[in-house]
Amino acid sequence: MIAFDLKCGSGHSFEGWFASSQDFDAQRSGGLIVCPLCNTANVEKALSVPNVGRKSNQGSTLPAERPVTAEPVTGEVMNAPALSPAMVEMMQKLAVAQSEMLKESQWVGRDFADTARAIHYGEENERLIHGETSADEAAALADEGIAVAPLPFPVVPPSAKN
């Protein structure tokens, strides 16, 4: 998975996780990526710094640890809009709702489109599923009348969990 910094036409910055750069392009062209703050589909990749690992023969130049204190650490994140407490609460409730829904859903991974079709056409038992598919395939499923929707928050596949 690749994490991209994204920015909407209104200037809101947020992050999205994608299987590849091509997957981002496909989802964007299919209108599947929207700003979580203003719901616009006018989304572009923002400039970001890649996370490149240090050479194994170089010593660590990490800064010294800061002492732990009872005082909160404050700071400012540049180009990130401040979220209102109501927005934070709403996003937390949405994340909890997604987590509860996924407890009753079966992870089918990259077989999502095939499994969704099999369920829709009665070839498999009806059940809730979630997994991975391309934006084009999701659009094709919707064109066939198969109810699909992107999840608002990324999902860690069961095989990737510790």
C-alpha positions as CSV (number, residue, x, y, z in Angstrom):
1,M,0.0,0.0,0.0
2,I,1.1,3.5,-0.7
3,A,0.1,6.6,1.3
4,F,-0.4,9.8,-0.7
5,D,-0.9,13.2,0.7
6,L,-3.9,14.6,-1.1
7,K,-5.4,18.1,-1.5
8,C,-8.8,19.1,-2.7
9,G,-9.7,22.2,-4.8
10,S,-10.8,24.0,-1.6
11,G,-7.3,23.6,-0.1
12,H,-8.1,20.8,2.4
13,S,-5.2,18.4,2.9
14,F,-5.7,14.7,3.8
15,E,-4.2,11.3,3.3
16,G,-5.2,8.3,1.2
17,W,-4.0,4.8,0.9
18,F,-3.8,3.0,-2.5
19,A,-2.5,-0.2,-3.9
20,S,-0.4,1.8,-6.5
21,S,-0.2,5.1,-8.3
22,Q,-2.3,3.6,-11.1
23,D,-5.0,2.7,-8.5
24,F,-5.1,6.3,-7.3
25,D,-5.5,7.5,-10.9
26,A,-8.3,5.0,-11.6
27,Q,-10.1,5.8,-8.4
28,R,-9.8,9.5,-9.0
29,S,-11.0,9.3,-12.6
30,G,-13.9,7.2,-11.4
31,G,-14.9,9.9,-8.9
32,L,-14.3,7.5,-6.0
33,I,-12.0,9.9,-4.1
34,V,-13.6,12.8,-2.3
35,C,-12.5,15.2,0.3
36,P,-13.6,14.1,3.8
37,L,-14.2,17.8,4.8
38,C,-16.1,19.3,1.8
39,N,-17.1,16.2,-0.2
40,T,-15.6,17.5,-3.5
41,A,-14.2,15.0,-6.0
42,N,-11.7,17.7,-7.2
43,V,-8.7,15.9,-5.6
44,E,-5.0,16.0,-6.6
45,K,-1.9,14.5,-5.1
46,A,-0.1,17.0,-2.9
47,L,3.7,17.4,-2.8
48,S,5.2,15.1,-0.2
49,V,8.6,13.9,0.9
50,P,9.3,10.2,0.3
51,N,10.2,8.0,3.2
52,V,13.6,6.7,2.2
53,G,15.4,4.4,4.6
54,R,18.9,5.1,5.8
55,K,21.8,3.1,4.5
56,S,22.7,0.3,6.7
57,N,26.4,1.4,7.0
58,Q,25.4,4.9,8.3
59,G,25.2,5.6,12.0
60,S,22.0,6.9,13.6
61,T,21.7,10.7,13.8
62,L,18.4,10.7,15.6
63,P,17.7,13.6,17.9
64,A,18.0,13.0,21.6
65,E,14.8,12.0,23.2
66,R,12.7,14.7,24.8
67,P,12.0,14.2,28.5
68,V,8.5,13.2,29.4
69,T,6.6,15.8,31.3
70,A,3.1,16.3,32.5
71,E,2.7,19.4,30.3
72,P,1.1,18.8,26.9
73,V,3.3,19.4,23.9
74,T,1.8,21.9,21.5
75,G,2.6,22.6,17.9
76,E,1.3,23.5,14.5
77,V,0.9,21.2,11.5
78,M,1.4,23.3,8.4
79,N,-1.3,23.2,5.6
80,A,-3.6,21.0,7.7
81,P,-7.0,22.4,8.5
82,A,-8.1,22.5,12.1
83,L,-10.9,20.1,12.7
84,S,-13.8,21.2,14.9
85,P,-14.6,19.0,17.9
86,A,-17.9,18.1,16.2
87,M,-16.0,16.9,13.1
88,V,-13.6,14.9,15.2
89,E,-16.5,13.3,17.1
90,M,-18.4,12.6,13.8
91,M,-15.3,10.9,12.3
92,Q,-14.8,8.8,15.4
93,K,-18.4,7.7,15.3
94,L,-18.0,6.8,11.6
95,A,-14.9,4.8,12.3
96,V,-16.6,2.9,15.1
97,A,-19.6,2.2,12.9
98,Q,-17.3,0.9,10.1
99,S,-15.5,-1.3,12.6
100,E,-18.8,-2.7,13.9
101,M,-20.1,-3.4,10.4
102,L,-16.8,-5.1,9.4
103,K,-17.2,-7.6,12.3
104,E,-20.1,-9.1,10.4
105,S,-18.4,-8.9,7.0
106,Q,-16.0,-11.4,5.4
107,W,-12.7,-10.2,4.0
108,V,-12.4,-11.6,0.4
109,G,-9.2,-9.6,-0.6
110,R,-8.6,-9.2,-4.3
111,D,-11.5,-11.6,-5.1
112,F,-14.0,-8.8,-4.1
113,A,-15.4,-8.2,-7.6
114,D,-15.8,-11.9,-8.4
115,T,-17.3,-12.7,-5.0
116,A,-19.7,-9.7,-5.2
117,R,-20.9,-10.9,-8.7
118,A,-21.3,-14.5,-7.4
119,I,-23.4,-13.3,-4.5
120,H,-25.5,-10.9,-6.7
121,Y,-26.3,-13.6,-9.2
122,G,-27.1,-16.3,-6.6
123,E,-24.1,-18.4,-7.2
124,E,-22.9,-18.0,-3.5
125,N,-24.8,-17.4,-0.3
126,E,-25.8,-13.8,0.5
127,R,-23.5,-12.2,3.0
128,L,-21.6,-9.0,3.7
129,I,-18.1,-8.9,2.2
130,H,-15.3,-6.4,1.9
131,G,-12.0,-6.5,0.0
132,E,-10.0,-4.8,-2.7
133,T,-10.8,-3.9,-6.3
134,S,-9.9,-1.3,-8.9
135,A,-12.0,1.8,-9.5
136,D,-12.9,0.6,-13.0
137,E,-14.1,-2.8,-11.6
138,A,-16.1,-1.0,-8.9
139,A,-17.8,1.1,-11.6
140,A,-18.5,-2.1,-13.6
141,L,-20.1,-3.7,-10.6
142,A,-22.3,-0.6,-10.1
143,D,-23.2,-0.6,-13.8
144,E,-24.4,-4.2,-13.3
145,G,-26.7,-3.1,-10.4
146,I,-24.4,-4.6,-7.7
147,A,-24.4,-2.5,-4.6
148,V,-20.9,-1.5,-3.7
149,A,-19.4,1.4,-1.8
150,P,-15.9,2.4,-0.9
151,L,-15.1,2.3,2.9
152,P,-14.4,5.7,4.4
153,F,-11.4,4.5,6.3
154,P,-8.6,2.1,5.2
155,V,-8.9,-1.5,6.3
156,V,-5.9,-3.7,7.2
157,P,-6.2,-7.1,5.6
158,P,-6.4,-10.0,8.2
159,S,-3.1,-11.4,6.9
160,A,-1.3,-8.2,7.6
161,K,-2.4,-7.9,11.2
162,N,0.1,-8.7,14.0
